[in-house]
Amino acid sequence: MVDWPLSSSQDELTLQGELSMKVLVMCAGCFQEDGHPLNCHTAWHEVNDRGAYLTECPRGHKTVSVVQQHKFEILFELGARALLDGYPGEAITRFASSQERFFEFFIRVVAQRNQIAQAAMKQTWQDLVNSSERQYGAYLMLHLLHYGTSVSPKPEKVKPAGATGKTKDWKAFRNSVVHKGYIPSTEEAIQYGELVYDFITSQVASSMSTAGESVQTATMNLIMEAADSFRDVEGRRYNQTMAIPGVVGVLAGTEVRSFREALEQVRVMRSTMDNLVTNLEHAKGA
């Protein structure tokens, strides 16, 4: 639960960009009653794992806000922000996690396309949830069944530019960063981010073109699961969905652009959001 009121100072705006990723939630109850965003209470939430945010404003309205993005989309955005803020090691970790969660996304989409019941999917996923290697294996086989071809090229097997014996491929490089304490350069993080970005964007585009309806259903299932996590909230509540601006994933579209262009888009979107919030707070105080 978020405490009201929250600071809207410039320090708060800086914090949300440099030290953590936050989302701005508007009270749906205030908006329903007043019909204008300037009259609505707002609050910052730090991005969480469940993808849903509960707020209660001074008027007593309870709002459950659910993000529409899948976890792989959020993780990639976290990686891009970490890279822009000068933390290449953190960026690589987030990019790697994003790719793994994309495997889960694809598995769920193919299961949905084959009309697998949600309960059966959840039960089977429990046998994979603690093993990234099993998840990767499941992804490879389902990719073969869905497209009739194997994944090519496999991003893990691509050789980094200027690779040494310790980093013969990107999998070895990632493991060196995550498990062995290797401190990567910004350029290495950009190269790795580019690899993951190109892979995910191409695979999302293929998924949308071959199983678009299943992608939408899988996204809807995600939203419902997140909203249900607040089923124990007492009293009337308002449910709403929200989107976090991002450069990779279902909501980002299939426009072809380079990873460096995507990074610039993240920087611009962050600046735009900061300015929007500042103007909104000034308008409320006027």
C-alpha positions as CSV (number, residue, x, y, z in Angstrom):
1,M,0.0,0.0,0.0
2,V,1.3,3.5,-0.9
3,D,1.2,6.2,1.8
4,W,-0.4,9.5,0.7
5,P,0.6,12.1,-0.1
6,L,3.8,11.4,-1.9
7,S,6.5,13.8,-2.7
8,S,6.4,15.3,-6.2
9,S,9.8,17.1,-5.8
10,Q,12.5,17.1,-8.4
11,D,14.4,14.7,-6.2
12,E,11.6,12.2,-6.4
13,L,11.6,12.5,-10.2
14,T,15.3,12.0,-10.3
15,L,15.1,9.0,-8.0
16,Q,12.6,7.2,-10.2
17,G,14.9,7.5,-13.2
18,E,18.3,6.8,-11.7
19,L,17.8,4.4,-8.8
20,S,14.6,2.6,-9.5
21,M,11.9,2.3,-12.1
22,K,8.6,3.6,-11.0
23,V,5.1,3.9,-12.5
24,L,2.6,6.7,-11.9
25,V,-0.8,5.5,-10.9
26,M,-4.0,7.6,-11.2
27,C,-6.9,7.0,-8.9
28,A,-9.7,5.4,-11.0
29,G,-12.3,6.4,-8.4
30,C,-11.4,10.1,-8.6
31,F,-11.5,10.0,-12.4
32,Q,-14.9,8.3,-12.4
33,E,-16.3,10.8,-10.1
34,D,-14.7,14.0,-11.5
35,G,-13.9,13.1,-15.1
36,H,-10.7,15.1,-15.2
37,P,-7.1,13.9,-14.5
38,L,-6.2,17.2,-12.8
39,N,-8.7,16.3,-10.0
40,C,-7.4,12.8,-9.6
41,H,-5.0,11.7,-6.8
42,T,-1.8,10.1,-8.2
43,A,0.9,8.0,-6.6
44,W,4.3,6.6,-7.5
45,H,4.8,2.8,-7.2
46,E,8.1,1.1,-7.6
47,V,7.9,-1.6,-10.3
48,N,7.1,-4.9,-8.6
49,D,7.1,-8.6,-9.6
50,R,3.3,-9.2,-9.5
51,G,2.6,-6.5,-12.1
52,A,-0.3,-5.0,-10.1
53,Y,-0.5,-2.0,-7.8
54,L,-3.0,-1.3,-5.0
55,T,-3.5,2.3,-4.0
56,E,-6.0,4.0,-1.7
57,C,-6.5,7.7,-2.0
58,P,-7.6,10.2,0.7
59,R,-11.2,9.9,-0.5
60,G,-11.1,6.2,0.3
61,H,-11.1,4.9,-3.3
62,K,-9.2,1.7,-3.7
63,T,-7.7,1.1,-7.2
64,V,-6.0,-2.0,-8.5
65,S,-3.9,-1.0,-11.5
66,V,-2.5,-3.8,-13.7
67,V,0.3,-3.3,-16.2
68,Q,-0.4,-4.8,-19.7
69,Q,3.2,-5.8,-20.4
70,H,4.6,-9.2,-19.9
71,K,7.6,-9.6,-17.6
72,F,10.1,-9.9,-20.4
73,E,9.1,-6.4,-21.6
74,I,9.5,-4.9,-18.2
75,L,12.9,-6.5,-17.6
76,F,14.2,-5.3,-20.9
77,E,13.1,-1.8,-20.1
78,L,14.9,-2.1,-16.7
79,G,18.0,-3.2,-18.6
80,A,17.9,-0.3,-21.0
81,R,17.5,2.2,-18.1
82,A,20.4,0.6,-16.2
83,L,22.6,1.0,-19.3
84,L,21.6,4.6,-19.7
85,D,22.3,5.2,-16.1
86,G,25.8,3.8,-16.4
87,Y,25.4,0.3,-14.9
88,P,26.4,-2.1,-17.7
89,G,26.6,-5.2,-15.4
90,E,23.1,-4.6,-14.1
91,A,21.9,-4.1,-17.7
92,I,23.3,-7.4,-18.9
93,T,21.7,-9.2,-16.0
94,R,18.3,-7.7,-16.9
95,F,18.7,-8.4,-20.6
96,A,19.5,-12.0,-19.9
97,S,16.4,-12.3,-17.6
98,S,14.3,-10.7,-20.2
99,Q,15.3,-13.3,-22.8
100,E,14.5,-16.1,-20.4
101,R,11.1,-14.7,-19.6
102,F,10.5,-14.3,-23.3
103,F,10.9,-18.1,-23.6
104,E,8.1,-18.4,-21.0
105,F,5.9,-16.0,-22.9
106,F,6.3,-18.0,-26.1
107,I,5.6,-21.3,-24.3
108,R,2.4,-19.8,-23.0
109,V,1.4,-18.5,-26.4
110,V,1.9,-21.8,-28.1
111,A,0.0,-23.6,-25.3
112,Q,-2.9,-21.1,-25.7
113,R,-2.9,-21.6,-29.5
114,N,-3.2,-25.4,-28.9
115,Q,-6.1,-24.8,-26.5
116,I,-4.3,-26.0,-23.4
117,A,-6.2,-25.3,-20.3
118,Q,-4.8,-22.7,-17.9
119,A,-4.8,-25.1,-15.0
120,A,-2.9,-27.7,-17.0
121,M,-0.4,-25.1,-18.1
122,K,0.2,-23.9,-14.5
123,Q,0.7,-27.5,-13.3
124,T,3.2,-28.4,-16.0
125,W,5.1,-25.1,-15.6
126,Q,5.9,-26.1,-12.0
127,D,8.2,-28.8,-13.4
128,L,10.1,-26.1,-15.3
129,V,9.9,-23.0,-13.1
130,N,13.2,-23.6,-11.3
131,S,15.3,-24.6,-14.3
132,S,16.2,-22.1,-17.0
133,E,17.7,-24.9,-19.0
134,R,14.5,-26.9,-19.0
135,Q,12.6,-23.7,-20.0
136,Y,15.0,-23.1,-22.9
137,G,14.7,-26.7,-24.0
138,A,10.9,-26.4,-23.9
139,Y,11.1,-23.2,-26.0
140,L,13.3,-24.9,-28.6
141,M,11.0,-27.8,-29.1
142,L,7.8,-25.7,-29.2
143,H,9.5,-23.3,-31.7
144,L,10.1,-26.4,-33.9
145,L,6.6,-27.6,-33.5
146,H,5.1,-24.1,-34.1
147,Y,7.2,-23.0,-37.1
148,G,8.6,-26.3,-38.4
149,T,12.1,-25.0,-38.1
150,S,14.7,-24.8,-35.4
151,V,15.7,-21.4,-33.8
152,S,18.4,-19.8,-36.0
153,P,20.6,-18.2,-35.1
154,K,20.6,-19.2,-31.5
155,P,21.7,-16.0,-29.7
156,E,23.5,-17.9,-27.0
157,K,25.9,-19.4,-29.6
158,V,26.8,-16.2,-31.3
159,K,30.4,-15.2,-30.9
160,P,31.0,-11.7,-29.4
161,A,33.1,-9.2,-31.4
162,G,36.6,-9.4,-30.0
163,A,35.8,-12.4,-27.9
164,T,38.6,-14.0,-25.8
165,G,38.9,-17.7,-24.8
166,K,36.8,-17.0,-21.7
167,T,34.0,-15.6,-23.8
168,K,33.8,-17.9,-26.8
169,D,30.1,-17.2,-27.1
170,W,27.5,-14.9,-25.5
171,K,26.4,-17.6,-23.0
172,A,29.9,-17.8,-21.6
173,F,30.1,-14.0,-21.5
174,R,26.7,-13.7,-19.7
175,N,27.8,-16.3,-17.2
176,S,31.0,-14.5,-16.6
177,V,29.1,-11.3,-15.7
178,V,26.4,-13.0,-13.6
179,H,28.3,-15.7,-11.8
180,K,32.0,-14.8,-11.9
181,G,32.0,-11.1,-11.2
182,Y,33.3,-10.0,-14.6
183,I,32.9,-6.2,-14.9
184,P,31.7,-5.5,-18.5
185,S,32.3,-2.3,-20.4
186,T,29.4,-0.2,-21.6
187,E,30.2,-1.2,-25.2
188,E,30.0,-4.9,-24.2
189,A,26.6,-4.3,-22.6
190,I,25.4,-2.5,-25.7
191,Q,26.5,-5.4,-27.9
192,Y,24.7,-7.9,-25.6
193,G,21.6,-5.7,-25.4
194,E,21.6,-5.5,-29.2
195,L,21.8,-9.3,-29.5
196,V,18.8,-9.8,-27.1
197,Y,16.9,-6.9,-28.6
198,D,17.2,-8.2,-32.2
199,F,16.2,-11.7,-31.1
200,I,13.1,-10.7,-29.0
201,T,11.8,-8.2,-31.5
202,S,12.0,-10.6,-34.4
203,Q,10.4,-13.4,-32.4
204,V,7.6,-11.2,-31.1
205,A,6.9,-10.1,-34.7
206,S,6.7,-13.7,-35.8
207,S,4.5,-14.7,-32.9
208,M,2.1,-11.8,-33.7
209,S,1.9,-12.8,-37.4
210,T,1.4,-16.5,-36.8
211,A,-0.5,-16.5,-33.5
212,G,-1.8,-13.0,-32.9
213,E,-5.0,-14.0,-31.2
214,S,-3.2,-16.4,-28.9
215,V,-0.8,-13.6,-28.0
216,Q,-3.7,-11.3,-27.1
217,T,-5.3,-14.1,-25.0
218,A,-2.1,-14.8,-23.2
219,T,-1.8,-11.1,-22.4
220,M,-5.4,-11.0,-21.1
221,N,-4.7,-14.1,-18.9
222,L,-1.7,-12.3,-17.5
223,I,-3.8,-9.2,-16.6
224,M,-6.5,-11.3,-15.0
225,E,-4.0,-13.3,-12.9
226,A,-2.4,-10.1,-11.6
227,A,-5.8,-8.5,-10.8
228,D,-6.9,-11.7,-8.9
229,S,-3.8,-11.4,-6.7
230,F,-5.7,-8.6,-4.9
231,R,-8.9,-10.6,-4.5
232,D,-8.7,-10.2,-0.7
233,V,-9.1,-6.4,-0.9
234,E,-12.1,-5.5,1.1
235,G,-14.7,-3.0,0.0
236,R,-15.4,-1.6,-3.4
237,R,-12.5,-1.3,-5.7
238,Y,-11.8,0.1,-9.1
239,N,-9.8,-2.0,-11.6
240,Q,-7.8,-0.5,-14.4
241,T,-5.1,-1.5,-16.8
242,M,-2.1,0.7,-17.6
243,A,0.9,0.5,-20.0
244,I,4.5,1.3,-19.2
245,P,6.2,2.8,-22.2
246,G,8.8,0.4,-23.6
247,V,10.8,-0.5,-26.7
248,V,10.4,-4.2,-26.9
249,G,7.4,-6.6,-26.7
250,V,3.8,-6.9,-27.8
251,L,2.8,-3.3,-27.1
252,A,5.9,-1.8,-28.6
253,G,4.8,-2.8,-32.1
254,T,6.9,-4.4,-34.9
255,E,8.6,-1.3,-36.2
256,V,12.2,-2.2,-37.2
257,R,14.8,0.0,-35.5
258,S,18.3,-0.5,-34.1
259,F,19.0,-1.2,-30.5
260,R,20.8,2.2,-30.2
261,E,17.8,3.9,-31.6
262,A,15.7,2.1,-29.0
263,L,18.0,3.3,-26.3
264,E,17.5,6.8,-27.4
265,Q,13.8,6.3,-27.4
266,V,14.0,5.1,-23.8
267,R,15.9,8.3,-22.9
268,V,13.4,10.5,-24.6
269,M,10.4,8.8,-23.0
270,R,11.9,9.1,-19.6
271,S,12.5,12.8,-20.1
272,T,9.0,13.3,-21.5
273,M,7.4,11.5,-18.5
274,D,9.4,13.7,-16.1
275,N,8.2,16.8,-17.8
276,L,4.6,15.5,-17.9
277,V,4.5,14.8,-14.2
278,T,6.1,18.2,-13.4
279,N,3.5,20.0,-15.5
280,L,0.7,18.0,-14.0
281,E,1.8,18.8,-10.4
282,H,2.2,22.5,-11.3
283,A,-1.3,22.5,-12.8
284,K,-2.7,21.0,-9.6
285,G,-1.0,23.5,-7.5
286,A,-2.2,26.5,-9.6
